[in-house]
Amino acid sequence: MRSFWKTDYEAYEQLVALGNSTVTCIKEYMNGSLKTDTIYILEMVLEDLGG
């Protein structure tokens, strides 16, 4: 597992804190135009929220 920078972890924490309501939005937002780090964070949020 790669380590998070502080801002990466803060973004992750905030998205997880929003809960399952964010799963649909994240799935719609994910596409090939995102940076690799952004995709990684969003995938971890989806995994932890069961999405």
N, C-alpha and C positions, 0 to 999 in steps of 0.2 A: 504494500500500500504506500502510495507516495504521501509525503507530508504536506499539509496545508499551510499556506501562508496565512497570517492572521486575518486578512480581509477575506480570503477564501472561506475560512472557518466561520467567520461572522455571517457571511452570506448563506452558508449552509445552515447554520443555527436559526437564522431568521426564516428561511424557507420551511424548515422542519417545524418551527413553532407555529407557522400558519396552518399546518395540518393537512389533512387529506383534500381539502378544498383546492389546494394548489396543484394536485396531481394532473388534472385535466389541462390546466393552463400550461404547466411545464411540458406535457406531451405535445401540445399544439405548438409551443415555442421552439422545441428542439428540431433542428434541421441541419443541413450540411454547412450553413454559413456561420456557425458559432465557432469560437476558439476551442481548442482541445480542452483547456482547463475548465471552461464554462460547461462543456458537455460532461466532463468528469464530475463536477459538482452536482449538476442536475441529475445525473444517473445515480449518484449516491443518495440524493434526497428521495428519488423515486423508490430506490431499493429499501431505504429505511422507513418510508411511509407505506410500503407494500403495494406500490403502484406499478 
